């Protein structure tokens, strides 16, 4: 019986080893996986029209309450006199409410050559280089750097896009309301 007892003990030890191994493996390697990654919550950089968000540049500035969801823009690549693109772009601004006034010719128009015409003569330009000092007098606020590697400048033409006194007055009011907010423009995160 000695031989039978030894074999039974070996089988019992092997069974115990297998049971212990399975127990530890099940505890450590067979746990349900949990997804610890957080989904990126999509946010509206304009915060519902509270900011004018220039999507192509990822910048924004807060709009006065009276202009919320009213201001729009078109991006234009600036070109040299020979027609080649330069390292500068412009966001030509316009206003839906101004577009709809009688006597207003302020709507932005894009022709076949992708040139932009019209608007209320208010332009934000973006460039990798500072504007030269000889052009600075034509800008209301120039060479504002936001930390994204670009310089931003605001200019407006003194010619009116409107043919009626009411539309011309509205154009002046809108431009005046946008100068200070532009100075607080920020990179949208």
HELIX and SHEET records of a PDB file:
HELIX    1   1 UNK A    2  UNK A   29  1                                  28    
HELIX    2   2 UNK A   65  UNK A   67  5                                   3    
HELIX    3   3 UNK A   96  UNK A   99  1                                   4    
HELIX    4   4 UNK A  136  UNK A  138  5                                   3    
HELIX    5   5 UNK A  165  UNK A  182  1                                  18    
SHEET    1   A 3 UNK A  51  UNK A  54  0                                        
SHEET    2   A 3 UNK A  59  UNK A  62 -1                                        
SHEET    3   A 3 UNK A 186  UNK A 187 -1                                        
SHEET    1   B 5 UNK A  71  UNK A  79  0                                        
SHEET    2   B 5 UNK A  85  UNK A  95 -1                                        
SHEET    3   B 5 UNK A 122  UNK A 127 -1                                        
SHEET    4   B 5 UNK A 151  UNK A 156 -1                                        
SHEET    5   B 5 UNK A 141  UNK A 145 -1                                        
SHEET    1   C 2 UNK A 109  UNK A 110  0                                        
SHEET    2   C 2 UNK A 116  UNK A 117 -1                                        
END                                                                             
